[in-house]
Amino acid sequence: MASFSRAVCSSSLVLFFLFLSFSEARDHLVGGKSDSWKVPSSESDSLNHWAEKSRFQIGDSLVWKFDASKDSVLQVTKRDYVTCNTSSPIETYTDGNTKVKLERSGPYYFISGAEGHCEKGQKVIIVVMSEKHRHFMGVSPAPSPAEVEGPAVAPTSSAVNLKGSFLVALGALLGFLMM
Ligand SMILES: *[C@@H]1O[C@H](CO)[C@@H](O)[C@H](O)[C@H]1NC(C)=O
């Protein structure tokens, strides 16, 4: 029994620190490089290609670096994203060193404010993982923006979260108490 408790305790501790490192809020440089906010040269170079490989959680931030005299970032509705309509953005970011905090789960739509750039593919959908769909220990690839039908549809991905950390902390505590 004692060795079982010790095993539970030590593995709980390992998991606890693992979860701590996972649940930190992160900054995501959109496109992965400082010059990524531009018309993509090919489909595989597209920003959505990058976004599909990334995992976004509530509390994370998106960061854009661009020449503020030539470009901007517009947060728009899904409809304006699809049609590249720059006339009534939800938010406009023009400072060239833009940081946007992701406060909710679901899709965010961004397009370039530079004339003609959105039509040439300078646009990105960021899908923030849903809190209620996260599962303890669950790890799965980020949902593809193409699978997202609209704001009402929550992405069905899972991830480690803060709640998981607390559970593991509790487990570690119990492990100590049982020793
Ligand atoms: C762009 O959006 C505005 C405001 O929603 C609308 O009035 C306009 O007709 C749209 N333009 C196009 C080309 O769809």
The ligand as an ORCA input file, in Angstrom:
! r2SCAN-3c Opt
* xyz 0 1
  C     -18.927     45.493    -46.799
  O     -19.540     45.638    -45.540
  C     -20.341     46.799    -45.421
  C     -20.816     46.890    -43.989
  O     -21.236     45.667    -43.487
  C     -21.483     46.723    -46.430
  O     -22.273     47.877    -46.333
  C     -20.917     46.600    -47.825
  O     -21.943     46.417    -48.754
  C     -19.957     45.416    -47.904
  N     -19.299     45.426    -49.203
  C     -19.274     44.357    -49.981
  C     -18.517     44.521    -51.262
  O     -19.820     43.303    -49.687
*
